[in-house]
């Protein structure tokens, strides 16, 4: 039997279990600050901007947190959040890297990648970039095959 949001019993069980892990006080609510992390733990891929939009729409009564029913509505919202491991996401990531591929050869320099990741959009710290690039193969010129990088990251 499906929930009013269209969630299956299996999905509801998964949502309740994950929600319970984030409900540290046992009062049936999670802090607004945990919403993005919880959604990502369930395989969703919201941007920080999407999480801010959602938390900004909540009423002052929800300032102390989000209850399970409201959370289920968020996670099951129409059009949801894109899954990081979908084919369309893969293509979007590759297209983003192509902007920096001056030679159109499928490669981006490690230095340029570091600059982009630490300077643009939701910037990463140098330590986060170091962790991301750990184990990434580079050619003798310090270039990274970005399609291979995207596949590695999506399947991680």
C-alpha positions in Angstrom: 0.0 0.0 0.0 1.4 3.4 -1.0 1.5 6.5 1.2 -0.4 9.6 0.2 2.8 11.0 -1.3 3.2 7.9 -3.5 6.0 6.4 -1.3 6.0 2.6 -1.0 6.1 0.8 2.3 9.7 0.0 1.7 10.6 3.7 1.0 8.7 4.8 4.1 10.7 2.3 6.2 13.9 3.6 4.7 12.8 7.3 5.3 11.8 6.5 8.9 15.0 4.7 9.7 17.2 7.5 8.3 15.0 10.2 9.9 15.4 8.4 13.3 19.2 8.6 13.0 19.0 12.4 12.6 16.4 12.8 15.3 19.0 13.1 18.1 16.5 14.4 20.8 13.9 11.7 20.2 11.2 14.4 19.8 10.2 13.4 16.3 12.0 16.3 14.6 15.3 16.9 12.8 17.1 20.2 12.8 16.8 22.3 9.6 20.6 22.2 9.4 20.5 18.4 8.9 18.0 18.4 6.0 20.5 18.5 3.1 22.7 15.8 4.7 19.7 13.5 5.3 18.4 13.9 1.7 21.9 13.1 0.4 22.1 10.0 2.7 18.9 8.8 1.0 20.5 9.2 -2.5 19.0 12.6 -3.3 21.2 15.2 -4.7 19.9 18.7 -3.7 22.2 21.7 -4.1 22.7 23.9 -1.1 20.5 26.5 -2.9 17.7 24.0 -3.1 18.1 23.1 0.6 18.1 26.9 1.5 14.9 27.4 -0.6 13.1 24.6 1.2 14.2 25.7 4.7 13.4 29.3 3.8 9.8 28.3 2.9 9.2 26.7 6.3 7.0 28.5 8.8 8.3 29.8 12.1 6.5 26.9 13.8 8.9 24.6 12.0 12.0 26.6 13.2 12.7 24.0 15.8 12.9 21.3 13.2 11.1 19.2 10.6 8.8 16.3 11.5 8.7 13.0 9.7 5.5 13.7 7.8 6.9 17.0 6.4 10.2 15.4 5.6 8.5 12.7 3.6 6.7 15.4 1.6 10.0 17.1 0.9 11.8 13.9 -0.2 8.8 12.8 -2.3 8.2 16.2 -3.8 7.2 16.3 -7.5 10.3 16.2 -9.8 12.4 15.5 -6.6 16.1 16.1 -6.7 18.3 14.8 -9.4 20.1 11.6 -8.6 23.9 12.0 -8.7 24.3 8.7 -10.5 21.8 9.2 -13.4 23.0 9.3 -17.0 21.7 12.9 -17.4 23.8 13.9 -14.3 26.8 12.3 -15.8 26.3 14.2 -19.0 25.8 17.5 -17.1 29.1 17.0 -15.2 30.9 16.2 -18.4 29.5 19.3 -20.1 30.6 21.4 -17.2 34.2 20.1 -17.6 34.1 20.7 -21.3 34.0 24.4 -20.7 37.5 24.1 -19.3 38.8 21.7 -22.0 40.5 24.2 -24.3 42.0 21.5 -26.6 38.7 19.5 -26.8 40.6 16.3 -25.9 38.7 15.2 -22.8 41.4 16.4 -20.4 41.6 19.2 -17.8 44.8 20.1 -15.9 44.9 19.2 -12.2 45.8 22.8 -11.4 42.9 24.2 -13.3 40.5 21.7 -11.8 41.8 22.7 -8.3 41.2 26.4 -9.1 37.7 25.7 -10.4 36.7 23.6 -7.4 38.1 26.0 -4.8 36.9 29.2 -6.5 33.6 28.7 -8.3 30.1 27.8 -7.2 29.9 25.9 -3.9 33.7 26.1 -3.4 35.6 23.3 -1.8 38.5 23.7 0.6 42.0 22.7 -0.5 41.8 19.7 1.8 38.5 18.6 0.2 40.1 18.9 -3.3 43.2 16.9 -2.1 40.8 14.1 -0.9 38.9 14.2 -4.1 42.0 14.0 -6.3 43.6 11.2 -4.2 44.0 8.2 -6.4 42.9 10.0 -9.6 45.1 9.1 -12.5 46.9 11.9 -14.4 49.0 11.8 -17.5 52.6 12.8 -17.5 51.6 16.5 -18.0 49.3 16.6 -14.9 46.1 16.3 -16.9 43.0 14.4 -15.8 40.5 12.6 -18.1 37.4 14.3 -16.8 34.9 11.6 -18.1 36.9 9.0 -16.1 36.9 11.4 -13.1 33.1 11.8 -13.3 32.5 8.1 -13.5 34.7 7.5 -10.5 32.9 10.1 -8.5 29.4 9.0 -9.4 30.2 5.4 -8.6 32.0 6.2 -5.3 
